[in-house]
């Protein structure tokens, strides 16, 4: 059986399962809270694995392999720190408090948290606008990555990959809301983990085992087996910081903490997310070994697709394609839910004080999810250069806006309304301007933006102290 036929069979089965989950989830979605955060009844296994699926999107599989191919084994540290800081530490530091605080405040979105915690509708609206604008841009790059995978492994036209992957996601998100997103993410995480393990075993066999592979790589150049290798310490450490700490401010990941059914399950969830996320090191490993088997690739982004064609059977390559598509789909779907809830609940309902019944809010979220998804697909069909430039710092702007107001809001009662709002504005503007002028000194926009945001929220909160409404702090912190 040919690779194309096999890929078609696997993808039809896989996409059929996703459609089925969307239909089943629609029957269990009766309130706006169900649509946005699954009614706060999601278990630790589904929460943890869907967190992994959203965090490690197709960018990890394709982009991680490209980094490994270009810079060598030193990049494995990126994956390792992703696990320890981006997953384990994130769950320990943020998870339980986010779940407790948001339930006490009765909020379902990250922007709603800012509005209630700081008694500042302006902070909630500003955060929601940043999320709405920049996550749409971010989703364009996700769709583009999935479409490129269809191009390489199935010889499908780019536009076909965009439409197939995008329309299926829009369908199950619009129908099933958050429950469809987390349950498809749960399945997608297993597919991603299995496909990466399969590729690794076959790659190690092709290079003669890990030890022999390392010897062959060292013969090409010792910088490919040493740390920090070709990249250098500055490049390696700064990138690790960006992709590990920056995710603490990303709403599509934070929403997982809102939806988990209770705080008692966080211990198990933390173990699951740590063990499952360990696959993050695999794409870098495979990318580095791909240099042995395919030494003259002009485009490092083709390292993983080309490697899979070389070492995997047609069924194996089809499963890997499903893994890449699964990773991208989980991210795209998670972003759709966040963008729709930001616009409908945080801006329209709470910001503009418009009345919506539960059924009206669900309908509005479905309409916005579909519209935003279609907009992203249309842009992805022929992404202009400006969009490709903006995609590079969309993630940095969102994280710079949300990170410190969230952490200070959870851990410092003295963090003030003026401090939070000024921190958000300063962080977002710094990240945008810093990236736009070419990242001076090689410093990433997130590092510059978050550094300014940290200084501003600390200084303003200390200088301009505030008196919160009576009972607000006691309501949020409870007996802590």
C-alpha positions, 0 to 999 in steps of 0.5 A: 500500500502506498504512503498516500493511500495509507495516510488517507485511511489513517486521517479519515479514521482520525478525523472521523473520531474528532467529529464524533467527539464534537457531536457527543460533546454538544449533547453535554454542553448546556450552559455557557460555563460548559462551553467555556471551561467544561463546567469545571468537571474535567479529570486530571488525565484529560486535563494534563494530556490536553495541556501537553497537546496544546503546549507542544503543538506542531511547532515542537515536532517540526520546529524542534526537529529543525533546531536539532538538525541545525544546532545539535544535541545541545537543544535537548536542554530546551525540551528538558526545561520545557518539561521542568519549568513549562509543565511541572513548575507551572502546575505547582506554582499556578495550578491550585491557586488559579483553580481556587481563586477563579472559582471563588471569584466566579470567573471563567476567563483569564481576562475575567480574573484580571477584571475581578482581582484588580477591580478593574474592567479596563484591565480585563478589556485590555487583556481580552483585546490583546488575546483576541487580536494576537491569538488570531495571528498566532493561529494562522501560523498553526494552520500553516504548519499543518498544511505544510505537513500535508504538502510534504507527506501527502503531496497535497496542495497547500490550500487543501491542507488548510481547508481539511485541517481547519474546517474539521477543527471549527466543526467540533469546536463550534459543536462541543465547545471546551469539552470537545477541545479537551477530549480531542486534545486527550486523544491527540496527545496519545497520538503525538506521544506514540508517533514520536516514540515510533519515529525515535525507535526507528531513527535510533535503529537507522543510525546504529543505536544511540552511542554509535549515532553520537559518534557519527554526529561528533565526526561531523562536528563536535559542536553537534554533540556538546552543550551549548554547541553551535548555539552558544550559552546566550542563545540556548538559555534565552530561548529556554526561558522564552519557551518555558516561562512564557507559557505561564501567561498563555490563556489557552494553557491557563484555562486548563487550571480553571476546568479541572474538577477539584484541587485534590487532583492537581498532584496526580495531574502534575505527575501525568503532565511531567511524565507525558511531556518528557516527549518534548526532548524527542524532536530535538534528538531526532532532528540531530540524528537526521543530520547523519542520515540526511546531511544536506538538507537546505531547509531544516524544517524538512528534517522530521518529515524527510526523516519519517519518509526514510525510516518509517513504513507507510503506516508509520509515516501516516501515524506521524502525520496524524501526530503532527496534525493532532498537535496543530489541531489541539492548539488551534482548537484551544485558541478558538475557545479562548478568542471567542470567550474573550470577545463574547464574555470579557468584551461584549458582556462584561466590558460593554455590559450587554445582557445575554442569557445562557443559551444566547451566550453559547450561540454567540460563542459558537458564531464567534468561534466559527467566524474567527476560525474562518478568518484564520483559514482565509489568511492562512491560504495566502499569508501576507508578509506582515502576518508572518512577521507579526506571528513571531511576536504575537506569543511574546506580546500575550505572555508579556501582557499576562504573566506578571499581573497573573503571578502577582495577583495570585501571590501578592495582596498588595498588587494594585489596580494601577500597577496591573493595568500599567504593567499590561500596557507597558509589557505589551508595547515593549514586546511589540516595539522591541520585536519590531525594531529587530530585537536589539542585542539579540534579546527576545521580545518576551524577555524585554516585555516581561522585564519591563512589565515586572518593574512596572507592576512592582514600582507602581503597586508600591508607589501608588497603593490602593484600597480594594473594595471591602471584602474583595481580598477576603473573598479571593484569598479565603482562609489562606 
